[in-house]
Amino acid sequence: MLSSLLWLKQDLRLDDNPALQAGLHSERLLPLYVFDPRHWRIGPLGCRRQGVHRTRFLLESLAALDVALRQRSSSLLVLHGEPERLIPELVARLGLQQVLTQAEIAPEEQAVQTRLRAALGKVALLELPGNGLLREAELPCPPDRLPQVFSRFREQCEARLPVFQPQPAPNALPPLPEAALDWLQPLPSLSQLGLGEPLSVPSSSFPFAGGEAAALARLRDYLWDSQGVRHYKDTRNGLIGSEYSSKFSPWLANGSLSVRRVLAELRRHEALYGRNDSTHCLWVELLWRDFFRWTLVRHGRALFRAAGMKATAHAPQQLDERFERWCRGATGMPFVDANMRELAATGFISNRGRQVVASYLINDLQQDWRHGAAWFEEHLLDYDPASNWGNWVHRAGVASDPRHARAFNALRQARQYDPDASYVSLWMPELRSVAAHLRHTPFLLPRLQLEALHYPRLEQVPETWRPYLPGAA
C-alpha cells in the first residue's frame, strides 16, 4: 500500500496543484505544513523573513485549506521545526514511502530541500512544478538561453502563446494514514509564533482574507462580476482602495491561487468579451512574474548580492540613520513616508508606491538596496523571492535590463499620481491641517510651523524637484 506525505509550502490550494495531483495515486496521503522557526528570526540584514501581516495571511490560508481538506475526508497536519529534521522522523514513524512537494527555485529553499533529500535516504522525494506560469518544456528556448531583457522575453513568449488546462480540485482525497490522527494539532496563534496581533486598518488597500476560497472569489469578481480587469490599464497606478488593481499577488505568493488558473480564466474572459489594452496589461504583468522566476533560476544567489547580476555595477552600500527613517516613514518626503506607513500598517502598497520608495532609498538616500529588499521581504503580504529581489536589482541598476536603472523623481511622482494629496492625507494625519497644495512639500513651511506638526524637515531639496514645487515657493 503506497502511503505518501504531501509537504505543502507555497502551494496552499487544491485547485491545479501538481504535487496534490501526484498524491491522488496513493492509497494514503498525509498533507503537511511545517512552521520553520528560521522564518521568524532576525536575519543578517536585520529583518525577519516573515512578519506579522504575511503570517496572519498564512494562518488564514492554512485554516481555509484545512476546511477544504476536511470536506474531502482528509486534514492538514501542522508541525513546528526544521523540515529537513522533522519530515524524515515523521516518515519513519508512519511508514511512509514517498514525499511529494513543489520544486524550489530560491537558493535557501533549495538548500533545505537538498538536506531533506539526503536525510530521507531511500525514501523518494518527488519535486513537482511550482506556481509558475511556464514550465521548462513550454519556454521558447532552454532557461540558460532566455533573454535577460524583459521586452525580448515577452516577444518570444508571445510568439507562441501557451494554452493551459489547469487541473480542477479533486472531489475526494485518499484517507490519512491511521497513525497520523495522533499527530494532528490546531494551528498556532500569532503570539505562539512570537508575533503580536496586527491592528485592523479600515483604509487598507487589501481588505481580503487569506485562503483559496477568498482567492477564487476575488478572481471571479475581478474577471467576471465587476469586470474590473477591463479597466486595469487606467486604474493600475491608483493608490487608494481595493479596486485599482487585481490584488491577486498575495494569493499567488503563498500558492492559494494558481497563476495558470488566472491566465486560463483571463483567456476565457477575452474569448467572451474581447481582448483590450487592460486585459493585455494583466497578461504582461503575469509574464513579468514569470520573467523574474526564470531570472532567479538562471542567476541564483547573484540576485541577492550587492552587485546583483552585474559584477561591474556599483550600487550604494552604505547604511545609516536615513534607512531607519525610511522604514519608519519619517524621511520628510510625504509621498514616500505615506507609502512606508501603509506598508507597515497593512503589509501592502501599490506597484507605483513600491517603485517610488525603492528608487528614493537607493538614489536619493544612497542606501544599500539589499536592506530595502529585506524590509519588503518581512513586511509584504505578497512577498515572493523572485519578484521582490528581481524588482529591487532592477531598481538598483544591477540587473540585466538597463532601462530600469533610472531614478524616479519622487515629487514629480507625487504630483502625478496623488495630485490632490488625498493619499498623503490618508496616511499622514499630522499633515491634514496643512493647505492641500503644500501637503507634498511641508519642507517649505516656516520652521516653527513644521515643528508644531511634529513632522521631520527634509534636509535638502533636490534640484530636480524645482519644477514641481508650488508656485508660491
C-alpha positions in Angstrom: 0.0 0.0 0.0 1.6 3.3 -1.1 1.5 5.9 1.6 2.6 9.4 0.7 3.4 12.7 2.5 2.3 15.8 0.8 4.6 18.6 2.0 2.8 21.9 1.3 4.7 25.2 1.2 3.8 28.0 -1.3 1.1 25.8 -2.8 -1.8 26.1 -0.3 -4.6 25.1 -2.6 -6.4 22.1 -4.0 -7.0 23.6 -7.5 -4.3 23.0 -10.1 -1.8 21.7 -7.6 0.7 19.3 -9.3 2.0 17.9 -6.0 -1.5 17.2 -4.8 -2.4 15.6 -8.2 0.6 13.3 -7.9 -0.7 12.3 -4.4 -4.0 11.1 -5.7 -2.4 7.9 -6.8 -1.6 6.9 -3.2 -3.7 4.7 -1.0 -2.9 7.0 1.9 -2.0 10.7 1.8 -0.9 13.0 4.6 -1.0 16.7 3.9 1.6 18.6 6.0 2.7 22.2 6.6 5.8 22.9 8.6 6.3 26.2 10.6 10.0 26.7 10.2 11.2 28.9 13.1 14.0 30.3 10.9 11.4 32.4 9.1 10.7 34.4 12.2 14.2 35.0 13.3 16.2 38.2 12.6 18.4 37.6 9.5 21.8 39.0 8.5 20.2 42.1 7.0 18.3 42.9 10.2 14.9 41.8 9.2 12.7 38.7 9.7 12.0 36.6 6.6 8.3 36.9 7.5 6.5 39.5 9.5 3.1 39.7 11.2 1.0 40.6 8.2 2.1 37.7 6.0 1.9 35.4 8.9 -1.7 36.3 9.6 -2.5 35.8 6.0 -0.7 32.5 6.1 -2.7 31.3 9.1 -6.0 32.3 7.4 -4.8 30.4 4.2 -4.0 27.3 6.2 -7.3 27.4 8.1 -9.1 27.6 4.8 -7.0 24.7 3.4 -7.8 22.5 6.4 -11.5 23.2 5.9 -11.3 22.2 2.2 -9.3 19.0 3.1 -11.8 18.0 5.8 -14.6 18.3 3.3 -12.8 15.6 1.4 -12.2 13.4 4.4 -8.7 14.5 4.9 -7.0 17.0 7.2 -3.9 19.2 7.5 -1.1 18.3 9.8 1.0 21.2 11.1 4.4 20.8 12.8 6.9 23.2 14.2 10.6 22.8 13.4 13.1 22.5 10.6 11.6 20.4 7.8 14.8 18.6 7.0 14.8 17.2 10.6 11.1 16.7 11.2 10.0 15.1 7.9 12.4 12.1 8.0 11.3 11.4 11.6 7.6 11.6 10.6 8.1 9.4 7.5 9.9 6.8 9.6 7.3 6.7 12.4 4.3 6.5 10.0 6.0 4.2 7.5 5.5 6.5 4.5 7.1 5.5 1.2 7.5 8.9 -0.5 7.4 12.6 0.0 5.7 14.9 -2.6 6.4 18.6 -2.7 6.8 21.5 -5.1 10.2 22.2 -6.7 12.0 25.3 -5.3 13.9 28.0 -7.2 15.4 30.2 -4.5 18.8 29.2 -3.0 17.9 28.9 0.7 14.8 26.8 -0.1 16.7 24.6 -2.4 19.3 24.0 0.3 16.6 22.9 2.7 15.3 20.5 0.0 18.8 19.1 -0.7 19.3 18.4 3.1 15.9 16.8 3.3 16.7 14.5 0.3 19.9 13.4 2.0 18.1 12.8 5.3 15.3 10.7 3.7 17.8 8.2 2.5 16.0 5.6 0.4 12.6 7.3 0.7 11.8 9.1 -2.5 11.4 12.9 -2.6 9.5 13.8 -5.7 9.6 17.5 -6.7 6.6 18.7 -8.8 6.3 22.0 -10.6 5.7 25.2 -8.5 3.3 28.0 -9.1 4.9 29.4 -12.2 3.3 30.2 -15.5 5.6 28.5 -18.0 7.1 25.1 -17.4 10.6 24.5 -18.8 9.2 22.5 -21.7 6.9 25.4 -22.6 9.7 28.0 -22.8 10.7 29.3 -26.2 14.3 28.1 -25.5 16.3 26.5 -22.7 16.4 28.5 -19.5 20.1 29.4 -19.9 19.4 30.9 -23.3 16.4 33.0 -22.3 16.7 36.8 -23.0 17.8 38.7 -20.0 15.8 41.8 -21.0 12.1 41.6 -20.4 10.9 43.1 -23.7 12.7 40.3 -25.6 11.5 37.6 -23.2 7.9 38.9 -23.7 8.3 38.9 -27.5 9.5 35.3 -27.6 6.7 34.1 -25.2 4.0 35.9 -27.2 5.2 34.4 -30.4 4.0 31.0 -29.1 1.2 31.8 -26.7 0.6 28.8 -24.4 -2.8 27.3 -23.7 -3.3 25.9 -20.3 -5.8 23.3 -19.0 -5.5 23.6 -15.2 -6.4 20.6 -13.2 -9.5 21.2 -11.0 -9.6 20.4 -7.3 -10.3 16.7 -6.7 -13.7 15.8 -5.3 -12.1 13.3 -2.9 -8.7 12.6 -1.4 -7.0 9.4 -0.2 -7.6 8.9 3.6 -4.9 9.8 6.1 -2.5 7.2 7.4 -4.3 5.9 10.6 -1.4 6.7 12.9 -1.4 10.3 11.6 -4.5 11.1 13.7 -2.4 11.1 16.8 -0.2 13.9 15.4 -2.9 16.3 14.5 -2.9 19.7 16.4 -4.5 23.1 16.0 -2.9 25.9 14.1 -0.7 28.1 16.2 -1.6 31.7 17.1 0.4 34.7 16.1 1.6 35.1 19.8 2.8 31.5 19.8 4.9 32.3 16.8 6.4 35.3 18.7 4.3 38.0 16.9 1.8 40.5 18.0 -1.7 40.8 16.7 -1.9 43.4 13.9 -4.5 46.2 14.1 -7.3 46.2 11.6 -6.9 49.2 9.3 -10.1 50.3 7.6 -8.3 52.1 4.8 -6.2 49.1 3.8 -5.9 48.5 0.0 -6.0 44.8 0.7 -9.1 44.1 2.9 -9.3 40.4 1.8 -8.8 37.2 3.7 -6.3 34.5 3.0 -7.1 31.2 1.5 -8.1 29.5 -1.7 -11.9 30.3 -1.4 -11.1 34.0 -1.0 -8.7 33.9 -3.9 -11.1 32.3 -6.2 -13.9 34.7 -5.1 -11.6 37.6 -6.0 -10.7 36.1 -9.3 -14.4 35.6 -10.1 -15.3 39.1 -9.1 -12.4 40.9 -10.9 -12.8 39.0 -14.2 -16.5 38.2 -14.3 -18.7 40.0 -11.8 -17.3 43.6 -11.6 -15.0 43.0 -14.7 -12.5 45.4 -13.1 -9.9 43.8 -15.4 -11.3 45.7 -18.4 -10.2 49.0 -16.8 -6.9 47.7 -15.3 -4.7 49.8 -17.6 -6.4 53.0 -16.5 -6.5 52.2 -12.7 -3.3 50.2 -12.1 -1.4 53.3 -10.9 -4.0 54.0 -8.3 -3.1 54.3 -4.6 -6.3 54.1 -2.6 -8.9 51.3 -2.3 -9.2 47.7 -3.2 -10.1 48.0 -6.9 -7.3 49.9 -8.6 -5.5 46.6 -9.4 -6.3 42.8 -9.4 -4.8 42.3 -5.9 -4.1 38.7 -6.9 -0.5 38.8 -5.8 -0.8 37.8 -2.1 -2.7 34.6 -3.0 -0.3 33.9 -5.8 2.7 34.3 -3.5 1.6 31.6 -1.0 0.0 29.5 -3.7 -3.6 29.9 -2.6 -4.2 30.8 -6.3 -2.8 29.1 -9.3 -1.2 31.5 -11.8 -2.1 29.1 -14.6 -5.7 29.3 -13.4 -5.6 33.1 -13.6 -4.3 33.0 -17.1 -6.8 30.4 -18.2 -9.7 32.5 -16.8 -8.2 35.6 -18.4 -8.2 33.9 -21.8 -11.7 32.7 -21.3 -12.8 36.3 -20.4 -11.1 37.6 -23.6 -12.8 34.9 -25.7 -16.2 36.0 -24.4 -15.8 39.8 -24.1 -12.9 40.6 -26.3 -9.3 41.5 -25.6 -8.5 45.1 -24.8 -5.4 47.0 -23.6 -6.3 46.3 -20.0 -6.6 42.5 -20.3 -3.4 42.6 -22.2 -1.7 44.6 -19.5 -2.7 41.9 -16.9 -1.2 39.2 -19.1 2.1 41.3 -19.3 2.2 41.5 -15.5 1.8 37.7 -15.2 4.7 37.4 -17.7 6.8 39.8 -15.6 6.3 37.5 -12.6 7.5 34.5 -14.7 10.4 36.5 -16.1 11.6 37.1 -12.5 11.2 33.4 -11.7 13.3 32.3 -14.6 15.9 35.0 -13.8 16.2 33.5 -10.3 16.5 30.0 -11.8 19.3 31.2 -14.1 21.2 33.5 -11.7 20.5 32.0 -8.3 22.4 33.7 -5.4 23.6 36.6 -7.6 20.1 38.1 -7.3 20.8 38.6 -3.5 24.3 40.1 -3.8 25.1 43.8 -3.6 26.4 43.8 -7.2 23.4 41.8 -8.4 23.9 40.3 -11.8 26.4 42.9 -12.9 29.8 42.4 -11.4 30.9 45.8 -12.8 27.9 47.8 -11.4 28.2 49.8 -8.2 25.0 50.3 -6.2 25.2 52.2 -2.9 26.2 50.0 0.0 26.1 52.4 2.9 23.6 52.1 5.7 22.9 54.9 8.3 20.0 56.6 10.1 18.4 57.6 6.8 17.5 53.9 6.3 15.8 53.8 9.7 13.8 57.0 8.9 12.8 55.4 5.5 11.5 52.3 7.4 9.5 54.4 9.8 8.0 56.7 7.2 9.8 59.7 8.6 12.1 60.9 5.8 10.4 64.3 5.4 9.2 63.4 1.9 5.4 62.9 2.5 4.7 60.7 -0.6 7.5 58.3 0.4 6.5 58.3 4.1 2.8 57.7 3.3 3.7 54.6 1.3 6.1 53.3 4.0 3.4 53.8 6.7 0.8 52.0 4.7 3.2 49.1 4.2 3.9 48.9 8.0 0.3 49.1 8.9 -1.2 46.8 6.3 1.5 44.8 4.5 0.5 46.1 1.1 1.3 49.1 -1.1 0.7 49.8 -4.8 3.1 48.9 -7.5 3.6 52.6 -8.1 4.4 53.2 -4.5 6.9 50.3 -4.4 8.9 51.8 -7.3 9.0 55.2 -5.8 10.1 54.3 -2.3 12.7 51.9 -3.7 14.1 54.5 -6.0 14.1 57.0 -3.2 16.0 54.7 -0.9 18.7 53.9 -3.5 19.0 57.2 -5.4 18.1 59.9 -3.0 19.2 58.4 0.3 22.0 56.4 -1.2 21.3 53.4 1.0 22.1 49.7 0.4 19.3 48.3 -1.7 19.5 44.9 -0.1 18.3 46.2 3.2 15.3 47.7 1.4 14.6 44.4 -0.2 14.9 42.7 3.2 12.4 45.2 4.7 10.0 44.4 1.9 10.5 40.7 2.5 9.5 41.0 6.1 6.5 43.3 5.6 4.9 42.5 2.3 1.8 40.3 2.2 2.7 39.2 -1.3 6.4 38.7 -0.8 7.9 36.3 -3.4 11.7 35.9 -3.6 11.9 36.1 -7.4 9.6 39.1 -7.8 10.8 41.1 -4.8 14.6 40.7 -5.2 14.2 40.8 -9.0 12.4 44.2 -8.9 15.0 45.6 -6.4 18.0 44.6 -8.5 16.3 46.3 -11.5 15.7 49.4 -9.5 19.3 49.4 -8.1 20.6 49.2 -11.7 22.4 45.9 -11.1 20.1 43.7 -13.3 20.5 42.8 -16.9 17.9 45.3 -18.2 19.4 48.8 -18.2 16.1 50.6 -18.8 15.0 50.0 -15.2 18.0 51.6 -13.6 16.6 55.2 -13.9 15.9 57.2 -10.8 12.3 58.3 -10.1 11.7 62.0 -9.3 9.7 61.4 -6.1 8.0 64.8 -6.1 7.0 64.5 -9.7 5.5 61.1 -9.0 3.6 62.5 -6.1 2.2 65.4 -8.2 1.2 63.0 -11.0 -0.3 60.1 -9.0 -1.6 62.0 -5.9 -2.5 65.4 -7.4 -4.8 66.4 -4.6 -2.7 64.8 -1.9 -5.6 62.6 -0.9 -3.2 59.6 -0.4 -0.8 61.5 1.7 -3.7 62.9 3.7 -5.0 59.3 4.3 -1.7 58.0 5.8 -0.2 61.2 7.2 -2.6 62.7 9.8 -0.1 65.2 11.0 -0.3 67.0 7.6 -4.1 67.2 7.3 -4.1 70.7 8.7 -1.7 71.9 6.1 -3.1 73.5 2.9 -3.6 70.8 0.3 -1.3 72.4 -2.2 1.6 72.2 0.4 1.0 68.7 1.7 3.6 67.2 -0.7 6.1 69.9 0.3 5.8 70.7 4.0 9.6 71.4 4.0 8.6 74.8 2.5 6.7 75.7 5.7 8.2 78.1 8.2 10.4 76.2 10.7 8.2 76.8 13.8 5.0 75.7 11.9 6.7 72.5 10.7 8.0 71.8 14.2 4.4 72.2 15.6 3.3 69.5 13.1 5.9 67.0 14.6 7.0 66.1 11.1 10.7 66.0 10.2 12.1 68.6 7.9 13.7 67.4 4.6 17.4 68.3 4.9 18.0 69.0 1.2 15.6 69.7 -1.6 16.9 68.1 -4.9 17.3 70.5 -7.8 15.2 68.2 -10.0 12.2 68.9 -7.7 12.2 72.7 -8.5 9.6 72.4 -11.4 7.2 70.6 -9.1 7.3 73.0 -6.2 4.2 75.1 -5.5 4.2 78.4 -7.5 4.2 80.4 -4.3 7.5 78.9 -3.3 
